[in-house]
Amino acid sequence: MTVALVSPGLSTTVEALRLREWQLGPGQPTLVMDQFSADDFNLVVDDRADVHVNSKDGRFYLGWFPLGRPGTDGEGRKIAVTGTVKVRGYQMSFDTETPAGIVAAAVARVLETSRRL
């Protein structure tokens, strides 16, 4: 009787193990904020310099909290879309160090899914 030997560990290539460079740091907030027009959205800056954007119909909300949202552990941005009677809404949170480009991509996708009735 012979036993097939299996080499221990993972099988991979050197190329797969190479380090990657990842975008880090909050970046430019204008990448997110420039997506909103005064025709469709309201913008408010409060006394803490936090920025709040909501759609004119009140169903979309984006909060930007550069120093962290009060009462949370470093939440820097909050996106919320209110649901309907039949379908629940949703929300997303990003910490203060999430790159603005990543948040901008999420906002862009949410805005792409909206349509006027």
Number of C-alpha atoms within 10 A of each C-alpha: 2 4 5 5 6 6 7 6 6 6 6 8 8 6 7 8 8 7 7 7 5 6 12 10 11 17 14 12 15 11 16 19 17 9 12 17 11 9 8 10 16 16 16 12 12 9 7 9 12 17 17 17 19 20 18 12 9 12 13 21 17 22 21 24 20 19 14 17 18 10 7 9 10 17 21 22 24 18 20 17 18 13 12 9 6 6 8 9 13 11 12 12 16 17 20 20 16 18 18 23 17 16 21 19 13 15 18 14 11 14 13 9 7 9 6 3 3
